[in-house]
Amino acid sequence: MAPTTRTAGLLAAAALGALVVPPALAALIALGLLAAAAADAWTVRLPPALDLNRHAALSRGVGATFTCTQRIPALGRSRLRQPLPPGITLTPSEGYDQIVGTIVARRRGRHTLPSLAIQRDGPLRLGSWYHRAGGAEEILVFPDLPAARRLAIAVRRGRFAQQGRIARGPLGLGTDFESIRDYLPDDDIRSVNWSASARLGRPMSNRYRIESDRDIVCVVDCGRLMAAPSGSDSTLHTRLDTAIDAVAAVALVADEAGDRCGALAFDATVRRALRPRRNGGDAVVRALFDLEPAPVDSDYGLAFRSLGEAKRALVIVFTDVIEPVAARPLVDALGPLARKHAVVVAIAADTNLADRAVRPPGSPLDVYRAAAAVTALEERKEVSVRLRSAGAEVVEAPPGALGEASVAAYLKAKARARL
């Protein structure tokens, strides 16, 4: 219970009135105001009934509707305010009698949304009472699932584009015959069915579908290198966030392609392990969505040894590299893994380094910065060469395109029957 600003203003006026009226009368007026404020607050001592709609699950960076409305009009008015943890924004976050806004989560993982704060003013606006309503609630913030679903839908409809090309369905070794259709101008000449063409008097093509029921394992590095900022958002978006966004895209596309998808997350130890399973995209996302990078060096050998006994699969390793010495444990551990599995190493490109290397210098210090950036980029290229020599395919793309590039590498491996 507390007086309002209106009460404070009236008390100040009564104090000034003591200069022109007897002090006893001014004190009596002040006591009357305080009594009225207490009575006014007492009328709103009970919390209002609210209709509260808060989503229990969000996708990072994707807005959702947040509504809170006073169910029954009551005496006075209620000022509602939703406290927020770091990494979550609500616009607007407060209002009178209702809040209708958009909530956006910038940090992936588990967050606790505090209970709603309510200030109820009495009918006279002299006294107010404070309440808490709704209780604290856990919100799960998943990676960018809408972007992953868009890629999965594009693959389903045969409209997945990579570097300006639209995939019609791969042809060649390791594909299954599906049907015969009319020849299209962009069909490979090897797909022509000459017997059917002779019978029908027009060119016909064989249609193939990608083999399904293959194993995909997404291996996610959660060590200290993955805590580095990714892209322009240096405070909230890390390289691990980019990697998990890409994992979600690969997992959902694997569901569309009929393959089994699993995951393994590690740093110095194995933190999460999920065996490949059919329609495993949702399980993979739920297993990895709340991971945070650890301030330790990653043990690639330990992680890769845990995959050694599994059947042949496409292993996509999401990690980061800096320079050849730091990447030596990764290169050394890749050899035994690549002898049994098809391996892809997916790396988010450092766009800040690329921008610094080509930015016109404005001072002598900028020249040194550009030289350091060029050196760092050359070292990253050298690491990529060593990874390819160890038997892995290297995919490096800007943070926003790593998911698309990883899906393209996965579909390419299926087309070439590497799984």
Beta strands, then each sheet from edge to edge (+ up, - down):
strand 1: 2-3
strand 2: 50-53
strand 3: 57-59
strand 4: 64-70
strand 5: 77-81
strand 6: 88-91
strand 7: 94-96
strand 8: 98-105
strand 9: 109-113
strand 10: 116-121
strand 11: 127-133
strand 12: 137-142
strand 13: 161-162
strand 14: 165-166
strand 15: 175-182
strand 16: 204-210
strand 17: 215-221
strand 18: 229-230
strand 19: 233-238
strand 20: 260-266
strand 21: 270-278
strand 22: 314-319
strand 23: 342-348
strand 24: 393-397
sheet 1: 1+ 11- 10+ 5- 7+
sheet 2: 2+ 4- 8+ 6-
sheet 3: 3+ 12+ 9-
sheet 4: 13+ 14-
sheet 5: 15+ 16-
sheet 6: 21+ 20- 17- 22- 23- 24-
sheet 7: 18+ 19-
end
